[in-house]
Amino acid sequence: MTEDLCSPRFMPIWCPESLQLWWTVLSSLGLPHLFPSGAVSFHEWHCSCRLNVPREHRRGFDTIVTLSAWSI
C-alpha cells in the first residue's frame, strides 16, 4: 500500500504548495540542489540535506527548515 504524498508524513515537502515554498526558500539560501526529489519522508529529506550544509550553518538551516515546515 502506498501512502498519499499529501499525508502528514510527506506533506511538508510533497504537496504542490510545499514544493513551491521549498524552491523559494532553498533558492534564496543558495541551496537549490537540496530541492526535494524522490518520495522520502520529511525527516529523511531534512537529515540528508543537513549533511550537505556546512557544519557552522546547520543550526540556522535547521531553524529555517523547521519554521518553513511549520508554516505549511
Secondary structure, 3 states (H helix, E strand, C coil): CCCCCCCCCCHHHHCHHHHHHHHHHHHHCCCHHHCCCCCCCHHHHHHHHHCCCCHHHHHHHHHHHHHHHHHC
